[in-house]
């Protein structure tokens, strides 16, 4: 989340400083750096908040749900319906994985909206890992379900014979580009929005009495960023469902 601009007078805005990873507890084991960073802290915080929310909401579950139980059940049904609609009944077997991904990304995005916090999903190291985990998982599922026949996904049988080799190359390239686009879409959207907030926050101090104008802009952008935080978690999850559908049904 953006905070006030640093400096004493003048325009001194550093929108990318908020994305710097800082070692809070240095742990150096020779060639391996296991330092506990601000990114790790807020990732654990997101996991803890989701776990606490679900445990609190469902520990006293009843036929007449409380507000928290209704929210938890609403999230559960929302993701479950998304998986079923995208992948069919066969996809429900992998619902826990997609539900976990969705809640983790959503929590990290929302925690990053708190002033002076850290947006974990703004770092490509995190989003690339998440995207690669989806890519590897989906590929393994495809080979486990179809064997070598999974390679038929890249061979368009409906196309004219002379075009099949060219289309096969395009299909292979597009398949291996998936984790790149999957990760950049999430990371770039989260980084861009927070950078814009930081820039407007810098204008507040630099413009003096006219700082009310960027404050109004910050209000609007903040509301948009909350919407983006939710949408990006949904987009990541729905794309995971689309890739899983290809692995399960190959069409």
N, C-alpha and C positions, 0 to 999 in steps of 0.2 A: 504494500500500500504506500502511496506517496506521502511524504511528510514535507514540512516547511523547507524552503531553500536555505542552504548554508551561506555563510559569508556575512560581511558587515557592509550593507549598502550595495547598490548596483545589482546587476543581473548576474547571479552566480548559480547556475542550474546544472546539476550533474544527474540526469535522469537514470543513468545506468548504474550508479553507485548502489542502488537498492538491491541489485542482483549479485553483489559480490559475496562469495562464500567465505565465511570467517571461521577459523578454528577456535572453538570455545574450549575444548579439552584436547590439546595436542597429544596424539599417540603415534609415535614413529617407530615402526618395527623394521628397521633396515630399508628394504626395497618396497615395503608396504606401508602406506599412510592410512591409518585407521582413526584419524582424528575425528572427534565428535564435533560437528559443525552446526551452524545455525540452520542449514538445510535439513540435516538429520533431525534436529530437535523439532522443527515444525512438521516434518513428516511423521514422526512418532506422535506428536500432538494431534495431528489429524486422525491417525489410527485410534488413538485413545479416546478422542471425542466421539468418533463413530461408534466405537465399542460401548462407551458409556451411554450414548443415546439409545442404542438398540437394547442394551441390557435393562436400562431404566424403563423403556417403553414396553418391553415384553415381559418383564419379571412379574408384574401383577396383571397379566392379560385377562380379559373377561369378555363375555358375550356383548356387553355394552362397553365399547372401547373408550378409553380416555383420549384426550387430544394427542398426546405423544404416541399412544398405541395406534391411533388412526393415521398419524404421519408415517410411522414405521411400516404399517401394513400398506399404506398408499404407495410408498417407495418400492416395497416388495412386489406389489401387483403391477406397478408401472414397468419395472424392469422385466418381470416374468412375462408380461404380455408382449413386450418388445422382442424378447427372445423367441417366444412362440410364433409371433407373426412373421418374424424374419427368417427363422430357421425351421419352423415346424415343431412337432412334438419331439422329434429326435434331438433338437437343440436344447430342450429343457434339462437334459443330463448335464449340460455345461453351464446352467444358470448360475450356480454359486460363484463360479469364476468371473463371469461378466458382472454379476451383482457386486462382487468385491471390487473389481476395477472401477465401476461406476461410482461407488460410495467413496473410495479412496481419492479419486480425482476430484469429485465434487467437494469433499472436505478440504483438500489441499487448496483448491481454488477459492473457497469461501474464507478459509483461515487467512489466506493472503490478502483479503480485503480489510483485515483489521490493521489500523495504523501501527507502524513500527514492527510489523510482523515480516515474514519472508514467504514469498510465493514459490513453493517447491516446484510447481509445474511450469515455471518460467525458464527452467534450466533444461537444455536439450539432453544433458546426461541422464535426467530422470525420464523425460518423455521418450527418448530413444530406447531406454531399457524397457519401458512399458510396451512400446510398439514392437520391439524385438521379441518380447515374451509372447505377445499375441501372434506374431508371425511364426515363431517356432512351434507354439502350441497348435495352431491351426494346421500347419504343415504336417506335424506328427499325427494329428487326428486324421488328416486326409489319407496318409499312407497306411495307418492302422485300419482304416475302414475299407479302403479300396485296393490296397497293395500297390503294385506297379501301375495298375490301371489309373491311379490318381494323376499320372503324367498325361492322361488323355484330356485333362483340363486345359492343356496348352495346345491341343491339336484340334482346330475347328473343323469337325467332320462335315458341317453344312456348307462350308465354303468350297469354291471350285478348286480342283486338285492343284492347279498351278499356283494358286495363291496361298495354299496351306503352309508351306515352309516360311513364307514371309510373315504371315499372321502368327505362326507359332513363335517366331522370334519376338514379335511385338508383345505377345501374351507373356512370354517368359520375362521380358524386361519390365512390363507393367506389374507382374507379380512380385518381383524383387524390389520394385520401387515402393511397394506398399508401406513398409515400415518407415521409409523416409518421409513420405507425405503424411502418414499417420502421426508421426512424432512432431514434425514441423508445424502442422496445423494447430496442435494444442499449445506447444511452446511459444510460437510466434504470436498467437492471439493473446496469451496471457502477458507476455513481455510487452507488447505494443501498448496495450491498455494502461498498464501501470506506468510505463514511461510517459505517456501523455498526461496522466494524473500528476506525475512529478513535475513536469514542465509547467503546468497550470499553477501548481503550488508555488513554484519559484516566482511566477509572475505576481502572485499575491503580495509578497514582500517587496518586490521591486517597483510596483506601481503605486504604492502609498494609498491615498484615499480612493484611488480608482481600482483598488484591489478587489472591490466588490464584484467587478465584471468577471475576473477569472474564478472567483468563488462560485458564482452562478454556473460557470462552465464546469467546475469541479463537481458540483451537485449533479448536473446532468450526466457527466461522464461516469461518475460513481454508480449511478443507477444503471447505466448501460453495462458497466463492468460486472455488476451482480448478475445481470441477465446473461452476459457472455460466460461467466463462471459456470452457470448451470447448463447453458447450451453446449459448451465445449465438453463437459462431462458426458452429456447425452450423445454428442457427435462421436466421441471416441468409442462409446459403448455400442452405438448402432453400427459403426463401421466394423467393429469386432464381430458383431452378429452377421454382417454381410459376408465377411471373410469366412466365418464359420459355416455359413450356408453353402458356399462354394465347396468347402472341404467335405461337407456331409452329402450334398446332392449333385455336385459337379455340373450344375447348369444354372 
